[in-house]
Amino acid sequence: MTLAYITHPDCLRHEMGPGHPECPERLRAIEDRLAAAGIIDWLRHIEAPEAPLGALQHAHNALDLAELDAAQPRSGYAHLDPDTYMNAYTLRAAKRAAGALVRAVDGVMAGEFERAFCAVRPPGHHATRGEAMGFCFYSNAAVGVLHALEQHGLARVALVDFDVHHGNGSENILAGDERVLMVSTFQHPLYPASGIDPLGFNMVNVPLPPYSDGSALRGAVTRDWLPALERFQPQLIVISAGFDAHRDDDMSQLLWTESDYAWVTEQIVEVAREHAHGRVVSTLEGGYDLPSLSRSVLAHIKVLGGFV
Ligand SMILES: [Zn+2]
């Protein structure tokens, strides 16, 4: 089993000012933890290319992409919403982040590696077809899903989102597409306050109340996700892997632990083994408490790579 680890130094150059939780140190903490655990040398390291314009246009409107290009400042910050800023390197980082998904999908489809983890930022799952928001610029996971469908001719791709926030951007882009099944859990109420009423027949949205622990996740996966995934029989599974539901992460009030992230990853890998030749492409979304983020990513990667 080969697990690709796809990232790029450009992903460290996008930053949104001192004290912003979505910071370059997130990626450094992850890499440091993987090194300390002795896992880093077992991964296939790949530099993320910039996503081709055509891949971005599967998920986003051409005019809105051009507007985003025009908004990037030469210095300082451009504010897109109260929490989402661009610096001079933002779009370069965002193109690498979306490009990591394209590269990951190409690699698993070619049999170059079986699974991939994209250690990238900015995250993506709040970016809608026409709008950057919630720390997100391009909808990385949706770009990967649509690349697999459009360029590799797959008929069924599943997107699994366990970030603590609802993946409103992915839903906005993928709702109603019968080639896609999206299953997710998220805290409600919480930003961005969507997800209670699914936008399409292909959305399995499971809101969880504040202070839910890992047993709520396990219940949702067993009761709601797995039967839908079994019926759908995905040929590839993409994961929006956010780790901000961890009990140490003050971005939310959920109480998950590393073992919950390992468990949910096992369930996803099992479905992939049964239906998708084991193919899983995972990409980093949220997770802002650096110690628990890096420990949780380690737990996730150990399962993805079969290192347990
Ligand atoms: Zn999140």
Boltz pocket constraint, residues with backbone or C-beta under 6 A from the ligand:
constraints:
  - pocket:
      binder: B
      contacts: [[A, 163], [A, 164], [A, 165], [A, 242], [A, 244], [A, 285], [A, 286], [A, 287]]
      max_distance: 6.0
